[in-house]
Amino acid sequence: MNRIDDTFARLSKDGRKAFVAYVMAGDPDYEASLTLMKGLPGAGVDLVELGMPFTDPMADGPTIQLAGQRALEAGQTLEMTLRMARSFRERDSTTPIVLMGYYNPIYSRGVARFLDDALESGIDGLIVVDLPPEEDDELCVPARAAGLDFIRLATPTTDGKRLPAVLSNTSGFVYYVSITGITGAGAARAGDVAPEVARIKAATDLPVVVGFGIRTPEAAEEIAAVADGAVVGSAIVSEIAEGKSTDEVLSFVAALAEGAHRA
């Protein structure tokens, strides 16, 4: 079992749901984002999704697009993102880190080199939104062979015919996107999410966490109540974009985490 499996097993044993926080590496700069990342577990975050900034983030809405632009303008690179993970691991050996982003930076680095570096940096899993199951040989299969989880997105348009392909080679957990469209758009509704989560869980033993459209502690609680956990990204990134201090952002994260943990 790896850190992701261990975390969900522990949470299940304790009767708790997972709270997953997304932050963009290097936003607004390297030092500030590293300080924030290091503070997430103390704010109640069970898994960290660390965004890899990219110039063409097609699945992301304006909030995360701008976060990526700020990071790139501040000089953030994939190497620096991996360095962040290594620094985080110096004092946290248990909280899972999932890198989330797009294939181009990985391809440019070279898959074999990237996987070696990710493992050495303490990365536990990958979410690469522009690699469908038909491209598993590109990264998914090598990643899993190397010991990294490859986490898929399922969406409201993932019908019964498509779901088996989405679940094939998936490990760690399934990320259910609660709304159609880009990040930061719309609001997740537990009544819509619950039957979809149940449908996915009937087809896999993996935990199912739900993201997109969760912006408040109350929403985190409602969504976590019908899933194995809740993911918040754009709402946290918005706090950073507003110039909030690290302590203020972590306080916001702690309230979200408390909501998810109440479920």
C-alpha positions in Angstrom: 0.0 0.0 0.0 1.2 3.5 -0.8 0.4 6.8 1.0 -2.9 7.3 -1.0 -4.1 3.8 -0.1 -3.0 4.2 3.5 -4.8 7.6 3.8 -8.1 6.3 2.6 -7.9 3.1 4.7 -7.2 5.2 7.8 -10.1 7.6 7.0 -12.4 4.7 6.4 -11.5 3.1 9.7 -12.1 6.4 11.5 -15.4 6.9 9.7 -14.2 10.1 8.1 -14.3 11.5 4.6 -11.2 12.9 2.8 -10.6 16.5 2.2 -8.4 17.2 -0.9 -6.9 20.7 -1.6 -5.6 21.8 -4.9 -3.0 24.6 -5.1 -1.0 25.7 -8.1 2.8 25.3 -7.7 4.5 28.6 -7.8 1.4 30.8 -7.3 2.0 33.7 -6.6 5.7 32.7 -6.3 7.8 29.7 -5.3 8.4 30.6 -1.6 4.8 31.6 -0.9 3.3 28.5 -2.5 5.8 26.3 -0.7 4.9 27.8 2.6 1.2 27.3 1.9 1.7 23.7 0.8 3.6 22.9 4.0 0.7 24.4 6.0 -2.0 22.4 4.3 -1.9 19.2 6.5 -2.1 21.3 9.6 -5.2 22.9 8.2 -6.9 19.5 7.9 -6.0 18.5 4.3 -5.7 14.8 3.8 -4.3 14.8 0.2 -2.6 17.6 -1.6 -3.1 18.1 -5.3 -0.2 20.1 -6.7 -0.9 21.8 -10.0 1.8 21.9 -12.6 1.6 25.3 -14.4 1.1 25.0 -18.1 0.6 27.6 -20.9 -2.5 26.0 -22.3 -4.7 24.6 -19.5 -7.7 23.7 -21.6 -9.8 22.1 -18.7 -9.3 25.0 -16.3 -11.4 28.1 -15.9 -10.1 31.6 -15.5 -9.2 31.3 -11.9 -6.7 28.4 -12.3 -5.6 29.7 -15.7 -4.5 32.9 -14.1 -2.9 31.1 -11.3 -0.8 29.2 -13.8 0.1 32.4 -15.6 1.2 34.0 -12.3 3.3 31.0 -11.5 5.0 30.9 -14.9 5.6 34.6 -14.9 7.3 34.2 -11.5 9.6 31.6 -13.1 8.0 28.3 -11.9 9.2 25.3 -13.8 8.5 21.5 -13.5 11.9 21.1 -11.8 10.8 23.7 -9.2 7.5 21.9 -8.7 9.4 18.7 -8.0 11.7 20.6 -5.7 8.6 21.8 -3.8 7.5 18.2 -3.2 11.0 17.3 -2.0 11.0 20.2 0.5 7.5 19.2 1.7 8.7 15.6 2.3 11.5 16.8 4.6 8.9 17.1 7.4 5.9 15.3 6.1 6.3 11.6 5.1 2.6 10.6 5.2 0.4 13.2 3.4 -0.1 12.1 -0.3 0.9 14.4 -3.1 -0.8 14.1 -6.4 0.6 16.1 -9.3 -2.2 17.5 -11.5 -1.8 19.0 -14.9 -1.1 18.3 -18.6 1.1 15.9 -20.5 3.2 18.4 -22.5 5.6 19.4 -19.6 6.1 15.6 -18.8 6.7 14.7 -22.4 9.2 17.5 -22.8 11.1 16.3 -19.8 10.9 12.7 -21.0 8.6 10.1 -19.4 11.3 7.9 -17.9 13.2 10.8 -16.4 10.0 12.4 -15.1 8.8 9.2 -13.4 12.2 8.7 -11.7 12.2 12.3 -10.5 8.6 12.2 -9.3 9.3 9.1 -7.2 12.5 10.6 -5.8 10.6 13.8 -4.9 7.9 11.9 -3.0 5.0 12.1 -5.5 2.3 9.5 -5.0 0.0 9.9 -8.0 -0.7 11.7 -11.2 -3.8 13.3 -12.7 -3.1 14.2 -16.3 -6.3 15.5 -17.8 -5.4 15.4 -21.5 -4.4 11.7 -21.7 -7.4 9.5 -22.3 -7.4 5.8 -21.7 -6.6 5.2 -25.4 -3.2 6.7 -24.7 -2.4 4.6 -21.6 0.9 3.4 -23.0 2.2 7.0 -23.1 2.3 7.5 -19.3 -0.3 5.6 -17.4 1.2 2.1 -17.8 4.8 3.2 -17.2 3.6 5.3 -14.2 1.8 2.4 -12.6 4.8 0.1 -13.3 7.0 2.6 -11.5 4.7 2.6 -8.4 2.7 5.8 -9.0 -1.0 5.9 -9.0 -2.7 7.1 -12.1 -6.0 8.8 -11.2 -8.8 9.3 -13.8 -11.5 11.9 -14.1 -15.1 10.7 -14.5 -17.7 13.2 -15.5 -21.5 13.5 -15.8 -21.1 12.5 -19.5 -19.2 9.3 -18.7 -21.9 6.8 -19.6 -22.0 3.1 -18.9 -20.3 2.3 -22.1 -17.3 4.6 -21.4 -16.9 4.0 -17.7 -15.0 0.7 -18.0 -12.4 2.4 -20.1 -12.1 5.2 -17.6 -11.6 2.7 -14.7 -9.1 0.5 -16.6 -5.6 1.1 -15.2 -7.0 3.6 -12.7 -5.6 3.4 -9.2 -5.6 5.5 -6.0 -9.0 7.0 -6.3 -11.5 8.1 -9.0 -12.0 11.8 -9.3 -15.6 12.6 -10.2 -16.1 16.0 -11.8 -19.5 17.1 -10.5 -20.4 19.5 -13.3 -19.8 19.7 -17.1 -17.4 22.4 -18.1 -14.3 24.0 -16.8 -13.0 24.4 -13.3 -14.6 27.1 -11.2 -17.9 27.0 -13.2 -21.2 26.2 -11.6 -22.0 24.6 -8.2 -21.9 21.0 -7.2 -25.2 19.6 -6.0 -25.3 16.6 -3.7 -28.6 15.4 -5.2 -27.1 15.2 -8.7 -23.8 13.8 -7.5 -25.0 11.0 -5.2 -26.4 8.7 -7.9 -23.4 9.2 -10.1 -21.0 8.3 -7.3 -23.1 5.3 -6.5 -22.9 4.2 -10.1 -19.1 4.5 -10.2 -18.7 2.7 -6.9 -20.8 -0.2 -8.2 -18.1 -0.6 -10.9 -14.9 -0.2 -8.7 -13.6 -0.7 -5.2 -11.6 2.5 -5.5 -12.6 5.5 -3.4 -14.5 8.2 -5.3 -13.9 11.9 -4.5 -15.8 14.7 -6.0 -14.4 18.1 -7.2 -15.5 21.1 -9.2 -18.1 23.5 -7.9 -17.3 23.3 -4.2 -16.6 26.7 -2.6 -17.9 26.7 0.9 -17.6 24.5 4.1 -21.3 23.7 3.7 -20.9 22.5 0.1 -17.8 20.4 1.1 -19.9 18.7 3.8 -22.8 18.0 1.5 -20.7 16.6 -1.2 -18.4 14.6 1.1 -21.6 13.1 2.7 -22.4 11.3 -0.6 -18.8 10.4 -1.7 -15.5 9.4 -0.1 -14.2 12.9 -0.1 -14.4 16.4 -1.5 -11.8 18.4 -3.6 -11.6 22.2 -3.5 -9.3 24.0 -5.9 -10.7 27.2 -7.5 -12.0 28.6 -4.3 -8.6 28.3 -2.6 -6.8 29.7 -5.6 -9.2 32.7 -5.6 -8.1 33.5 -2.0 -4.5 33.5 -3.2 -5.4 35.7 -6.2 -7.0 38.2 -3.8 -3.7 38.7 -2.1 -4.7 37.0 1.2 -1.9 36.1 3.5 -0.8 32.5 3.9 -2.5 32.4 7.4 -5.7 33.7 5.9 -5.7 31.2 3.1 -4.9 28.3 5.6 -7.8 29.5 7.8 -10.1 29.3 4.8 -8.8 25.8 4.0 -9.3 24.7 7.6 -13.0 25.7 7.4 -13.4 23.8 4.2 -11.7 20.7 5.7 -13.8 20.9 8.8 -16.9 20.9 6.6 -15.8 17.8 4.7 -14.8 16.1 7.9 -18.3 16.7 9.4 -19.9 14.6 6.7 
